[in-house]
Amino acid sequence: MGLYTEYLNEIATRRNQGLNPKPIEDGALTQEIIDQLRDQGNEHRKASLEFFIYNTMPGTTSAAGAKARFLKEIILGGAVVEEISADFAYELLSHMKGGPSVEVLLDLAFGDNQAVANKAAEVLKSQVFLYEADTERLAAAFAAGNVIAKDILESYAKAEFFTKLPDIEEHIKVVTYIAAEGDVSTDLLSPGNQAHSRSDRELHGKCMISEEAQAEIQALQRQHPDARVMLVAEKGTMGVGSSRMSGVNNVALWTGKQASPYVPFVNIAPIVGGTNGISPIFLTTVGVTGGIGLDLKNWVKKLDGEGKPVVDANGDPVLEQVYSVETGTVFTINTKTKKLYDATGEKELVDISSALTSPKVEFIKAGGSYAVVFGKKLQTFAASTLGTNAPAVFAASKEVSHEDQGLTAVEKIFNKNAVGVAPGKVLHAGSDVRVKVNIVGSQDTTGLMTAQELEAMAATVISPTVDGAYQSGCHTASVWDTKAQANIPKLMSFMNKFGLITARDPKGVYHPMTDVIHKVLNDITVDDWSVIIGGDSHTRMSKGVAFGADSGTVALALATGEATMPIPESVKVTFKGSLKSHMDFRDVVHATQAQMLKQFGDNVFQGRVIEVHIGTLIADQAFTFTDWTAEMKAKASICISEDATLIQSLEISKSRIQIMIDKGMDNAAGTLRGLIAIADQRIAEIKSGGKPALQPDANAKYFAEFVVDLDQIIEPMIADPDVNNADVSRRYTHDTIRPVSFYGGEKKVDLGFVGSCMVHKGDMKIVAQMLRNIEKQNGKVEFKAPLVIAPPTYNIVDELKAEGDWEVLQKYAGFEFDDSAPKSTARTQYENTLYLERPGCNLCMGNQEKAGKGDTVMATSTRLFKGRVVEDSDEKKGESLLASTPVVVLATVLGRTPNIAEYEAAVEGINLTSFAPPLGKPPVTASHH
């Protein structure tokens, strides 16, 4: 009873926190509970029954294995539990989603008892999470003439697991709750500083928005028992900044429906809306849970008599309200007409057909996208085994093909990696495609959820078609606290066994790596035709095409080696002019966004692929652009590289992968050695001329084509959260890009941060060179604000040490990380000195380290959302201004924003990231927008 006693103690602790008993994952604890169920006189029997039925996790958890075996025993009469009949045991098995439960059902179906076999078969017909071991048993039994196997396969071939589900409701009443005005970041729905609790769904749910908001949502549910609460981003986009599954889980927990009566705190089908719709990656996550995401269009640009937008004093378009969505407003979603109506269901307000496409309706009907993905595979398998054609049950994949139209880069990659497309069929943007995934990344604050998803979908090993997959440790690198110590080793052990390369070795043989995941994924992507899926919105590689995804989509990619999505439209970005020697490439990135908004008015990047023709930059440096495209709200980005540059990038990748091998990080499957072989093959193809670096066709069609004018970039550019803008909806967006002169050299800076996935080795060298410059000019370097430096990778640290730059940083450092004694508590106060932090995300993540409340932070990172890097104080709003490395360093030396003369003096003689447009290919300026 030892484990059960520990569980009771944990329950008592959770009760004091206002929490229910934690769902059980451990098989040994489940076995103790089962033993108490067998004992009619046991004092804990009643509670054990409740735990066994309602509080045991499904899928491939060891608890699910123990539960499935005991249910089998009950069905066969080997055990008697009065409260669990054989029929109820079947029902419980039907909710366990595969793995041990399917194994048990197959045992029963192929057993000697005909009545049992028939009932087991009926339950199996409703299951979709079958893997090779299961389907091989079915195929073998069918080949041996087993009638039950044939019956099950015929049901699968007809997709009865889907067709027998009830259709979705025609009328869905919703009542609005405005989560915030302006863009709603997933940090609001699932704060980064609560990342440690994401796999404990009930506990994590308490961090959504605020306790007051949660109470208001519950009040709306009581007032409108016939309606579902729809979370709304008023005058903004819902779910920007991240792919966070935990955000959708939290919304579903408070506003959705319980997935199964026997699985606690797993809710599905949330309904969310935004004036400007839903962020693409967040919308994918909503689909995972069978939810609905609405583009409300309730505010539109006011037009003058000539049909042109009316602008305010700042040059921003004036918006006028089409209809109100204030909290408590009741609407009716009509899933047949695909329109949103008022409460009566009679007054049409907006077309919502984009939220109710045939595939999305299937997700809603099936309770999520996984069931559809696995169902399609199961139907194909069954029909093939039976030697029949599968009937058309699911919506046909949308195939868009335009004769005599070339392909963009993303269209080429999707066509090359497409699965299940007729040979010779050429698909263009808008087509729905199943694609092979080459590289998968799981990060450490979502990884525990990915592991849960893998267990829930009964997956036990990585798909053999995936070239490489990596589990990071960077998001929890700053502080090795009790939360990290409890979560991370468990995560690394699971992922290592599943088949990923892991940042930490569960056996402790190699040194823990906390390298920023995006940098590692960029290195292990060794083919520019690759498809990459990663559990973070900044999965934006400068080779191949990468998509940030929720933890569930990552799990699906790991388990199946595939992803399904429409081919996105592209925006072509080229460059003209020349970059001033004192400008950093980060300024080019910011200027791209500013010039695009100025030219088009609307953000033409949103939801599309940015095809950036940046071929003269190697992958490390080009990543600065692709990384920022998440902040541009693009779905993804693709770098178009020149042959020689791509070869150089691949050689760098090979050397870094070899370092990982030398450290002992390769696995039994030889994943890392395999990646080097793929890189060698790609280099040979380029050198031979047989397959040059990826290029779009000359006659490809784009949503828009945009030329960045480098001549216009004459001073450093800063992305400002604009925290005091009178229009709340314009705060904390990444669209307010200002030149440094805007601040007049007077804005106080309280802390600087050089780090995150936005920087590379060159940035670290720039810091050292600037310190040398300032020391030479002033005789010494004095910091008037703290400067926190977090190198992206250990490789960079090693190279800086070898090249003499690290000792310059050490000279001024008041703190240097020590892996033999990592920090166990987060820093709360900073001195005016330089902090050399462990490689990893650090302040950018905001889940461990943070700036002081109310600080103005100048950072190289990507995040300026409220409360992310810095929280508000009672007296002042926290600000996270985003700039280039030289601006950040100089701001900490001055304690304020620099003026342009100070800046030019500080960077004199420093080789900033130089960039010139590729020659020989003049930019095209025509637009299809």
Buried (B, 14 or more C-beta within 10 A) or exposed (E): EEBBEEBBEEBEEBEEEEBEBBBBBBBEBBBBBBBBBBEEEBEBBEBBBEBBBBBBBBBBBBBBBBBBBBBBBBBBEEBEBEEBEBEBBBBBBBBBBBBBBBBBBBBBBBBEEEEBBEBBBBBBBBBBBBBEEBBEBBBEBBEEEBEBBBBBBBBBBBBBBBEEBEEBEEEBBBBBBBBBBBBBBBBBBBBBBBBBBBBBBBBBBBBBBEEEBBEBBEEBBEEBEEBBBBBBBBBBBBBBBBBBBBBBBBBBBBBBBBBBEBBBBBBBBBBBBBBBBBBBBBBBBBBBBBBBBBBBBBBEBEEEEEEEBEBEEEEBBEBEEBBEBEBBBBBBBBBEBBBBBBBEBEEEBBBBEBBBBEBBBBBBBBBBBBBBBBBBBBBBBBBBBBEEEBEEBBBEBBBBEEEEBBBBBBBBBBBBBBBEBEEEEBBBBBBBBBBBBBBBBBBBBBBBBBBBBBBBBBBBEBBEEBBBBBBBBBBBBBBBBEBBEEBBEBBBBBBBEBBBBBBBBBEEEBEBBBBBBBBBBBBBBBBBBBBBBBBBBBBBBBBBBBBBBBBBBBBBBBBBBBBBBBBBBBBBBBBEBEBBEBBBBBBBBBBBBBBBBEBBBBBBBBBBBBBBBBBBBBBBBBBBBBBBBBBBBBBBBBBBBBBEBBBBBBBBBBEBBEBBBEBEBBBEEEBBEBBBBBBBEBBEBBEEEEEBBBBBEEEBBBBBBBBBEBEEBBBBBBBBBBBEBEBEBBBBBBBBBBBBBEBEBEBBBBBBBBBBBBBBBBBBBBBBBBBBBBBEEEEEBEBBBBBBBBBBBBBBBEBBEEEEBBEBBEEBBBBBBEEEEBBEEEBEEBEBBBBBBBBBBBBBBBBBBBBBBBBBBBBBBBBBBBBBBBBBEEEEBBBBBBBBBBBBBBBBBBBBBBBBEBBBBBBEEBEBBBBEBBEEBEBEEEBEE
